[in-house]
Amino acid sequence: VGFKAKGNARGEMTISNGQGSLRLELTGPEQARLAPLPDEFRYRVVSRSGTLKNIQESGVLRISRTLDKVPIRNGIQYVETGTFRLTI
């Protein structure tokens, strides 16, 4: 959301394997300025291929994040680093 008074985290994600791919448009809930990344997003499939063609058009995607105690990778300090698990 950044410095806007209110807004939505947004983005795109591509999921692929040897069988095909999905490109998803993501929209988070409305949040206040400088809010952390939300745990839940609405998604809409904007393109798909291969055996992934049967994935539903839209739904809810959940992200479970595990943050590193010290956000440093390869000697560079970040605001936040860690790992995540994606559930559709």
N, C-alpha and C positions, 0 to 999 in steps of 0.2 A: 504494500500500500504506500510505503514511503512517507513523504511529508504531507500528502493530501489529508484534509480533515477526516474524510471517510472515503473508503474505496474497497475494491476487491482485488485480491491476489489473482493474477491471470497468467496463463501460459499455454504452451503446447507440449505434448509428450509423444514420442514415437516408441512403440513397443514392437520388437521384431524377434523372430527366430528363423530357422531354416525353412519353416512352413509358410511364412507370410509376415505381414506387418499391419499395425494399427497406428493411425495418427489421431490423437485425442486433443480436443480443445478443453482446457480446464478453467473453471471459474470458482473461486472461493467465496465464502460468505462475506457480507459487508463487515468491515472492521474499521477501527479508529486508527489514526496516524501512528506510524511506527510499531504496529502490532506484529507479533511473530507470525511465521508461516502457519496457516491453519492446518488442522489435522484432517479436514474433510473438504473435498472439492466435488462439484458437479462436473461431469464430463459429457462430451458429445463427440461421437466418432465422426471425423471429417473425411477420412479415407481409410480403406482397408484392402488387403489382398490375401491371396492364398486361402489356406484353411481357416483363417481368422475372419472370414467373411460373415460368419454366423454370430459374431459378437453383437449384443444389443446396441441400439443407436445411442442411448444415453443412460446415465445412472449416477451412482455415488462412488467415489474413489476415496479410500482412506490411506493416510500416510502416518506410520508410526516411526518417529524419529528417536535415535539414541545419540545425544550430543557428546562430543569429546570434552573432557574436563579442561584440556588446554588446546585451543583451536589453532594449532600450528601444523602445517604440512609442508614437507620439503624445505624447512627453514623459513617459511613465509607465515606470518600471523594473519589469521582471518577473523571476522566477526564471529563466525560459527562454522564448525565442521562436525562431521559425524557420519552415521549410517542411517539408512531408512528401510522400511519394509512397506511395500505397496500392496493394497488389497482392493480388488475390484469386485 
